[in-house]
């Protein structure tokens, strides 16, 4: 009579739809990547943390690089989605809320963001660069939407917001590296962004 090993029982006992299984693996990887550099994490580590067979990790993602990209992609979505305060809040309440919410997401996934932002202004990996650029564009669209009461969607506004994004990435990188505190970074971003929205962009549009 063949006996299943204890570790194998939950794998066969619980079947999940593909989307749920994929998210289960992503969630486990996200936690591991937040604790240490992704280059030190193996698919076996992710499988153990997710409580699945290693073959399932490879089935859904291929390898650790592809899994890391999946985490980066979902992180970019989260960064835009949490900045949810819009014209229903006065600007002086909206900006601190959205900046803090964004930094919370980054802080909860520190190692992942360091792996991305640590490259500086250029990324050697074209696939990773494409993911980062897609995240930047999503955040730009969210910024336009939640601040539609103070800025218009024009080519100049988009140019200014892209430039501010580069500024914000550098500030965030300094915080993640321990060169500046979270409080200093948050204050800088809120103050600078308020100036960009209320003074810089209107002056450029004149």
PyMOL commands that set and color helices and strands:
alter all, ss='L'
color gray80, all
select helices_A, chain A and resi 6-13+18-35+38-40+43-50+54-61+64-81+91-108+110-117+126-146+155-176+182-205
alter helices_A, ss='H'
color red, helices_A
deselect
rebuild
show_as cartoon
